[in-house]
Amino acid sequence: MADLSGNKATSNVTPIHANTGEVPRPHSRQGKFREMLTSPDLAFIMEAHNGLSAKIVEEAGFKGIWASGLSMSAALGVRDSNEASWTQVLEALEFMADATQLPIMLDGDTGYGNFNNFRRLVKKLTQRNVAAVCIEDKLFPKTNSFIGDFQPLANMDEFCGKIKAGKDSQEDADFSIVARVEALIAGHGVDEALRRANAYVEAGADAILMHSKKSTPDEIFAFMDGWNNRAPVVIVPTMYYATPADAFREAGISMVIWANHNLRAAMTAMRDVSRRIFEEESLTGIEGEVVSVRDIFKIAGNQELADAEKRYLGTDAGAMRAVVLAASRGSGLDELTQDRPKCMLDIRGRPLLQRLVDNLNQSGVRDISVVRGYRKQTVDLPKIKTIDNDEFAATGEIASLAKASDVLNDSCLICYGDIMVRSHIVDQLLEAEGDIVMVVDSFWTQRPDIVSAERDDLAVCSEPFTGDYLEDKVIYLEELRRGIELEKAHGRWIGLAKCTSRGAKLIAGEIATMEAEGSATTASMDDLMTRLIAKGEKPRVIYVSGNWLDVNTAYDLANARNF
C-alpha cells in the first residue's frame, strides 16, 4: 500500500496531499477518509443510499460510507443512467451526512457533465461535508458497468481536465477525488488501465478505483503488479466476491467498497414480507421476525428528542419504569444454579436477565429495578437498580414485589426475571390502555409438550383469542391461577404486566392489606390478581401468539439458547 508520494507505506508514514504536501486534519470527515486511503491497513466502506441505511452502516462498525449511485437511483425507482438528477442525489447525501458522523464518498458517475458541471458538484459536496467523490472515465449519461459488452470511454485528456477542475474547485483541502478507471470493463486490458491511471494521478487524482467485471481478481492483481504503488487503489469486488480480504492486502490495495448489498438485502426482505402478508392476510407470521417500531424510533434518534423535551420543556413524557422479580434460585435447574440464580444463566454469551433488560431498554424502558435474593452478589449488571429480598427462601413473588414499594408509586412494568420476550410484545404492552394490563399467550394451550408440566398462571378471559386484528373488543382477565382445566383456559400469563399510576397504587394497596393479614409472605401474582378481580377490578388482557419463553428446566435453557 502506498502514500501519495509513491513510497511504500508503513505504520509510521503520515498521509500527505499529493499536490500541496499538507497533512490532513485527522478529526474532519475529509481527513478521516484521507487517512483511510493512505493507511497501511486495508480499509472497508459500506454502501448506503439514504439516512437510515447510513445509520445502519455506522451502527455495524464501518468507518466509511459508499453513497452508491446504483442504490440511490434504485431507491428512487429509476435506472442507474443519470435519471436521478444531481440535485436529487445531493438531497439524499445531505440526509446521510446529517444522520451519521462517518466520511462519505459519493459515487459521482461521470461527474454529471463536463468539467464545469463537475467543479460545481465538488463545491456543493464540500459544502455538505461529503468527504470524497469518485468519477469514472465514461461518457455522460453513464451506463452501468455490468450492462452490455460495449462501454465507450471518455477522452483521456478531457477526463484529466475534469479532475483538475475538481481539485481547483474543492473548498476543503482534505476533500478527495478518486478516479475510476473503466478500461478493464471496456475490454482494453491492463496496459490501457495503467496508462489512464498514471495520467489521472498526474492530473491530481488522490486515488484510483480500478474496476473489473471478471469473476476472479486476476485483472486487478495484474494491474497492481504494474502499478508500483504510485497512489492508493480502491476496488469494488462485487463480481469476484469470493476472494479473501488477505489477498487484497497482499496485493497492496488500499480500500474495498462493498457496493450495493444493503439495497439488495432490503429488496430481499421487502419482497418476502410483502408476499407473506399478501398471501396470509395477517401480520401474525411476520411480526416477531421484523424490527419493532420502537427500534425505528431508536435509530431515528427519538430518545434525543425526548431528552431535549425534558430539558427545554420540563417534561419527561413517556418515561416508564420496571420492576423485575428475580429473587429465586430456580428449583428445576439443579447444579446449574449452584453458584448463581437462574436469571444469571448464560444464554449465548449473555445472562438471561441481561437479555431481558436489553429488550426493555430497546422499548424505551430504562429505569429498571431488579429484586434479587439467591446469590444476590452475582446479580450485578450495568444500568439496573437492585433491591434485596434476603428472605427469598421462605417468601414468594408478592413478598419480593413488596420490597419494590418505591417503584409501585407510579406507572411501571412488572416482569418475571426468568423470561425471554420479543421486543414487539413489550411495545404492544406499552401502547395498550388500561390501569392493569396482562400479557396472555393464547397459543400456550396448543403446546402439548409443556401443558402437562406447567399449569400455573393459567388465564380465563372475557373473550378467547380470535386472531382478528380488526376486532376492537376490550378483553378482561376473569381468572388467573394454577390448575384451571385446559378446556376452560384461554391462555397463560407470560409474567409481564403494565400498570398505570392508578393501577400501581391498587397493587401496592392490596399488598399492604395482604401484609396486614399475614397472607403476603408466600403469595403469588396469581393470588394478588384473584383478590383484585374479586374486588371488582378488571385487568385488561392483550393476547400474543408465542414469541416468548420462560426458563424453568434444562430443556427450557436449551430452547432459550436457540430463541
N, C-alpha and C positions, 0 to 999 in steps of 0.2 A: 504494500500500500504506500502511497506517496503523499508528500505535502505538495503545495502548489509550486514550489521551486524546482521540482523534478527529482529530488533526492528521495531515497528510500526512507519511509517514515519509521521512527522509533518512538518508544514511550515518552521520551523527553523532548520530542520535537514540538515547538509551539506553532500552531497553524498561522499562516500569514496570507494576506491578499496577494494574488498574482500580480496585480497592476500597481498597487500602492505600497506594498510591503508593510502595511499596518496590521497590528494584532487585533482580531475581532473582539468585541465586547462579549464576555462569556455569559452574561446574565440576560442578554436580549435574546429574543427568539431567533433573530437572524444570526447572532453569534453562536447560539447553541447548534443551529443547523450547520454552520460553517465548521464547527468543531467535530460534528459527526462525520462530515465529508472527509476531513483531513486526519481523523484519529487513526492510530494503528489498529484499532479494534473494528471489526466488521459491524456496521450499523444496519438496523432494520426499521423500516417505516411501513405503516399500515394504511390501507385505503379507507377513506371516509368520504361521504357525499352530502352530509348535512350536519347540523349542530348535534343531533342525537348520536349519530354514528361517530362523530368526533369525540364526544364524551366517552363513548364505549371504548374507543381505541385508547384513550388516556387511562381509563379505568383498568384496562387489561395490562398496562405497564409499558406500552410502546413510548418511545422518546420522540417520535415524529409522525407526521401525517402526510399521506399522499392524497391530494384532492383530485381524484380521478375524473378525467373528462368523460370517459365512458359511463361511469357510475352516476355522475351528476346529470348527464343527459338522460340516461335511462330512468332516473328518479323523477325527471320531469316528463317522461313519456315520449321522448323524441330520440332520433338517431344520433349516433356519435359522428356527426358530419357537420359540426358547427351550426346545427339547427337551434341550439340554445345560444342566445346572444351573449357577448362577453359581459354585458351589464347584468344579465341574469346569473352568470357564473360569479361575478363579483358579489352579488347579493347573498348567494349561498356561502361564499367564503367569509363574508362578514359575520354571519351567524356562527360559522365554525370557529372563527378566531375569537369571538366573544365567549363561546362555550367551553374553550379549553385554553390551557397555557402552553400547549405544545407548538413547536415550529411546524409550519405547514408549507409544503411545496406544491404549487399548482401544476397540474398537467395542462400546460398552456397551448396544446395543439401546435399550430404553425405560427402562433403569435397574433391570430385574428386579423391578418392582413399583411401589409408591408412594414417597413421599418418604422413608419410614423405611427401606425396602429400599435405596434409593439412597444414603442417607447412610452406611449400614453398608458398602455396596460401596466408597464413596470411602475410608473408613478402611482397609479391607483393601488397597486398591490402593496407598495411600501407604505402608503397612507393607511392601509387596513391591517398593517402589522403582519402581513404574509412574509414568510422567511425566504422563499425561493420560487422560481418558476422554471419549468422545463419546456423547451420548444423543440420541435422536430423539423428536420430539413426536407419537408414535403410541400406540396402546393396547397393553397387555400381555395376552397374549403377542404379540410383534411379528409382522408379516407382511413378508417381503422386499419391498423397494420395486419389484422388477421382476416381481412376481407379481400378475396380475389388474389390473383397471382401477380398482377402488374401494379407497381407502386411508383408513379413518377416522382422523381426527386427535384427539390429546388436547386436553382443555380447556386453553386458553392459560394461564389463571390458575393452574390446578393444576400445569402444567408449570413455570411460573415459581417456584412454591413448591418444586418438586423441585430446581431449580437452586440456590435459596437454601439449602436444606437441605444440599446437597452442598458448597457453598462454606463454610458454617458448620462442616462436619464434617472438612474436609481437615486433616490433621496436618502438611502441608508447605505453606508459604506459596507456593511456586513451582508447585504442582500446578495443572494447567489443566483446566477443564471447557469442552468445546466443545458448543454446542447445534446439533443437526442439524435444519434446518427442512425439513419434508416437504410444504409447501404446494404446490410445483410438481408433485411426484409425485402428489398427490391431485387435481390439476387446478384448484386455487383461484386460480392466477395470481400475478403478480408483486406486486400490491398487498397481498395477504394475506401473501405471503412477507415483504415489508418490515415489515408490521405486527407479525408474530410475531418477526422477528429483532430489531426495536427493543425489544420487550418483554423478550426473553431477555437482551439486553445490560444492560438496566436491572436485571434480576434478579441480575446478577453473572456471566453467561457471559463467558469470556475470549475466545471467538471463535465465529463462526457457520460451520457447514458447510451450504452451500446445495446441494441435491441436485436433479438433473433426470434424467429418462429419455429425453429427446429425443436424436435423433441429431446434433443441432447444439447449440452452446453459446448459442444466441440468448437463451433464458430466463435463463441465468446472467448474460450480459452486460447484459440489461435490468435485472436485479436490481442489478448493480454500478453502473449508471448512476444508480439512485435511492438507493443506499446511502450515498454520500458518505463512504466510508472511515471509518465510525464505529467499526469494530472489525475485526480480521483476519477474512478469509473463506477458508475451506477448501473445495475442490471434489474430486469423485470423477469424473473424465472417462471412466468405463467405456463409456458409450454414445456419447459424442462424442470418441472416441479419436483421430480424425484431425486434431483441432485442434492446431496447433503451439503449443509452450510460450510462444513470444513473444507470442501473442495473450492468454494468461493474464497475462503480465507487464504488458502494456499496459492490461489491464482493472483492474489493482490487486489481483489475487488474491495471497494470502499463501502458501498451501500446496496442493500437489497430492498426492492419495493414489492410488497405483497399487494397486487394491483387492483383487484376487484372482488375479493372474496366476501367482504361484508355485504355488498349488494347481492351477490349470488346466494349467500346464506339467507338473507332476508326474503328473497323471492321464493326459495325452497319452503321456508316456514310459512309464508303468507299463502302460498298455493295449498299447502297441506291443511292449514286451519280453515281457510275459506271452503275448501272441498268438504271437509268433515262437517262443518256447521251446516252447509247446504244439504248434505245427504242425511244428517241425523236430526236436523231441525231442532237442535238443542245445544246448549253450552256445557252440558254435564261432562261429556267426554274430554273436553279440552281445558276446562277451567283450571285444573290442577297442573297443567303442563306448560302454561304460558306465564310470563311475569305478571305480577299483580299491578293494579292501577297505582297502588302506593309506591311500587318500585319505579314507575314512570315519574311520579311526583318527586321521588328521591333524586333521580338522576337529573331531573329538570331544575332542581335546586329549591323546591318548595320550603325546605327547612330554613334556608337563609331568609326567605320572605317572612316566615313565622317568627324567626329571631328578630328581624327588623321591625315587625309589627309590635313585638313585645317591647322593644327599645324605644320606638318612636311614638307608638300609640298607647303604650302602657297596658297592653293586653297580653294574655297568654292563651289565646284561643286554641282549642283542640287538644290541650295537654291532657294526657291520660296516664295514670299510674297503674301498677300491677303488683299484686301480692302472690308469690309462688309458694305453695305448700310442699316442702321438700325435707321434712324432718325425719322420715322413717328410713330404716335400713333397706327394706325390700326383702320380704321373707322368702321369696321363691328363687333367689339367685345364689344362695348358699355361699361357697367360698369366694365367689366373685365380689361379694360385698364385705369381705372381712376387714378390709382397710379403708373402705370408702362407702358412702351411701350410693344407692342405685342412680341417683341423679347425676353422679360424677363418673359413671361408667363411660369408657371410651367408645365413641361412635365415629369410626373412621378418622381418628386423629383429634377429635374434639369431644369434651364431655357432653353428655346428653343435655345437661342444664344449659351449657353454653349455646348449643344449637337452638334451644327454646328461647333463650334471651336474644340471640341474634334475630330470630324470626319476629319477636315482639318489637325489637328495635327497628327492623325493616318496615314495620307497620306504624312507626311513629311513637311507640310506647317505650320511653327511655328511663322513666323513674320506676325502677323495679326493686322490690323488697323481697328477699328470699328468707322464709322461715326454715332454719336449719336445726338439726338435732344430732343424729347419729354421726360420729366422726366429723363434728362440725368444722374442725380446723381445715378440712380438705375442701370445704365449700367456700372457695376464695377466688372469685372471678372478677375481672375488671368490670366497672360500670354497673355493679349491683350494690344494694344495701343488704345487710344481713341482720336478722332478728333471731335470737336463740330461744329454742324450746328445750331446755335441759331435762324436762320430764317426758321426753318423747317416747320412752319405752312403755310408759303407763298411760299415755294420752292418745287422743285421736285427732282428726282433722280440725274439729271446732276449737279444741284447746290451742292448736297451732294458729288458727285464724284469729283467736282472741288476742294472741301476742302482737298482732298487727293492727291494734285498735287505732293507731295514728293514721294508718292508711285508710281505714274504714270511716273516715270523716268526710270523704268526698268521692266523686266518681272514680271507679277503678275496675280493673280486671281481677278476677280470682282464678287461679290456674294451678293444676297439679304439676308437680315438678318432674314427673316421670313420663311425660307425653312428648311426642313429636307431632307437629301440626303444620300443614302448608300455610303459607302466608295469606293466601286468598281467604282462608277461613277466618283468620284474625281480622282481616279487612272487612269481611262481611259482618262480623260481630260488631265491630266498631261503628258501622253505619246503621245498625239496627236500632229501632226505637223501643223504649220500654225501661221501666225502673230496674227490673232484674231480667236479664236475657240469658238463656241457657242454650248451648250448642248441643244438638242431639243428632247422632249418626243414625239415619234411617236404614242404612244398608247393613248395620251390625247384625240384625236378626237373620240376614241371609248368608251368614258366615258360619256354617256348621262346625268348622274346625275349632271354634272358640266358645260358642254359646253355652255348651255344657259345662265349661270350666269357669267362665266368668259371668256371673249372674248379678253382680252389683251394679248400681247406678242405672237400672232399667227405668225407662220413662214411658208413662202413659200420657198422651197429649189430647187436646180437644179435637184434633183432626189428624189423620195419618198423612204421611208424605205422599204426594201425588205426582211429583215431577213436573207439574205445570208451573213454569216460571212466570206466566202471566197472571196466575192466581194471586189475588191481593188479600186473602184472608189472614187475619192475625191469629196465630196458633198459640195456645197456652199450655203450660205444664199442669197436669192434674195429679200425677203421682210420680214419685221418684224414690225407689227403694230396691233393695235386693230381693230376689226370689219371685218377681212378678212372672206369671205364666207367659211363656213366649208368645202364645197366640194373642195375648192381650197387649203386650208391649209394642210400642211404635218405634222404639229405638233405644239407644244407650247414650246417656250424657257422657261427653268425652272428657270432662274435667276442666272445662273452660266456660267462664261466665263473665258477664259485664253488669255493673251496677251504676246507675246514676247517683247523684248525691243523695237523693231520697232513698234509693234502693240500698245504698251503703249504710245509711242510718237505720233502715229497717233491719238489716242483718246485724249490725252492731247492737241494736236494742234487744233483739231476740237472743243473741249470745249472752248479753248481760242477764237476761231473765233466766236462761238455762244455767248460768253460773250460780245465780242466787238459789236456784232449785237444787243444785248439785248434779245436774244431768249433763253438763258440758264436757266433763273430763274425757269420756270415751265416745262422745257423739260424732257422727259423720255429717258430711254435707247433705246426704240424703235425709237425715233426721232434721236438720235445720230447714230444708225446703218443705218437708212434710208439715212442720209446725207453722211455717209462714202461709202455706196453702190453706191449712185448717183455720187460720185467722182471716181468710178472705183475700189474701194477696194472690195475684195471678202472674207468676213469672212467665215471660214470653219465651217462645221456642223458635229458634231458626234451625232448619234441617240442613244437614250436609250429607254427602254420599261418599263416605270413606275419606281418603286423603289425610288420615291421621293414624296414630297408633300409640299404645301405651306399653311400657316395658315392665313386665312382671316376672318373666321367666327367661331362661337362656334362649328359648325359641324366639321370644319377642326380641331379644337382643340381636339375634341373627337377622331378623326381619328389619330391625332398625338400621343395621349397617347396610342394607340394600334399599332403604327408603328414599 
